[in-house]
């Protein structure tokens, strides 16, 4: 979602049959969305997600300039 306009820039539906299991689905969806948004020369400064290890690894490896932040709600939920 774009902070200035509150519009969703892109979304991607990933079916479990495409990735083999539900674990890599979130990472695949994020990668598809980032590929689409970045291809349109949109500047992505930060992304907020849950603590999915595949997503963290993807962002660290392929998109190191994007600031990856964790959603406080997910973090708090895990520690209650």
C-alpha positions in Angstrom: 0.0 0.0 0.0 1.2 3.4 -0.9 1.4 5.7 2.2 0.7 8.9 0.3 -2.5 7.6 -1.5 -3.6 4.6 0.6 -3.9 2.7 -2.6 -2.8 -0.9 -3.1 -0.1 -0.9 -5.7 -0.2 -4.6 -6.6 -1.3 -8.0 -5.3 -0.7 -11.5 -6.3 -2.6 -14.7 -5.7 -0.4 -17.7 -5.2 -1.9 -21.2 -5.2 -0.3 -24.0 -3.2 0.0 -26.1 -6.3 2.5 -23.5 -7.7 4.9 -23.7 -4.8 4.5 -27.3 -3.6 3.4 -26.3 0.0 2.0 -23.5 1.9 5.3 -22.4 3.5 6.9 -20.8 0.4 3.6 -19.2 -0.8 4.1 -15.9 1.1 7.6 -15.5 -0.1 6.5 -16.2 -3.7 3.7 -13.7 -3.5 5.9 -11.0 -2.1 8.5 -11.6 -4.8 5.9 -11.3 -7.6 4.6 -8.1 -6.2 8.0 -6.6 -5.7 9.0 -7.6 -9.2 5.9 -5.9 -10.6 6.2 -2.7 -8.6 9.9 -2.2 -9.1 9.5 -2.8 -12.8 7.3 0.3 -12.8 10.1 2.3 -11.2 8.3 2.7 -7.9 10.7 3.5 -5.1 10.2 1.0 -2.2 11.7 2.4 0.9 10.4 -0.2 3.4 8.2 -3.2 3.8 6.4 -4.4 6.9 5.6 -8.1 7.2 5.2 -10.8 9.7 8.3 -12.8 10.8 8.3 -15.3 7.9 11.8 -16.6 7.6 11.6 -17.0 3.8 10.5 -13.4 3.4 13.3 -12.2 5.6 15.9 -14.2 3.6 14.5 -13.0 0.3 14.6 -9.4 1.3 18.1 -9.7 2.8 19.5 -11.5 -0.3 17.7 -9.9 -3.2 16.5 -6.5 -2.0 19.1 -5.3 0.6 18.2 -1.6 0.0 14.6 -2.1 1.2 14.2 -1.6 5.0 12.4 -4.7 6.3 10.3 -4.1 9.4 8.2 -6.5 11.4 4.5 -5.9 12.1 4.2 -5.1 15.8 0.8 -7.0 16.0 2.4 -10.3 14.8 5.4 -9.8 17.1 3.2 -9.0 20.2 0.9 -11.9 19.4 3.8 -14.4 19.5 5.0 -13.1 22.9 1.7 -13.1 24.8 
